[in-house]
Amino acid sequence: MLTTKFVKTSRWSSGYGADYVITNHGSTRTTSSVLEFDLPSGTTITKWWSGATRSQNGQRYRFTNASYNGDIAPGATEDLGFNTSGTGTPLTCTMNGRPR
């Protein structure tokens, strides 16, 4: 089972930097991960890293792992980092379609 934790890593007057830490609490390796969340109106993602592919539909963001970081061993973590314009924090987060 994959879980996520949202952590702001830096802040400035017009936005912030953050990570989603993805942890595998299961007993088998995962082979892929899809993280989705909404940002409030007025907040957008300006940059992202950690090899994820990003798509967007309105304020809904979807991040799919890169080929080199989809395999998460039991007890291991991966992270997805991003910067925003705007100060709203993510809402309605799902990991592989499950609410977090």
C-alpha angles and dihedrals in degrees: 000000000000121000131186135214123194115216127178107220099182140004137204133171096270102036147329146243120242146172132214106210110208116202128188107221093170131097097243135057118264119226100196143012134199118193118191132178143152126240120206118255109279095035122093136169111249101178137008135183145178093089100285126148111230131206129173137201110184106307093340114104126196124194122189121191122255120245092261099050106039094089106084116176121218109283093013129117139212126187138213116206129196145165125222141205103218130031104251116122127225121279134193096017119190131185114204088344096307122115115251 
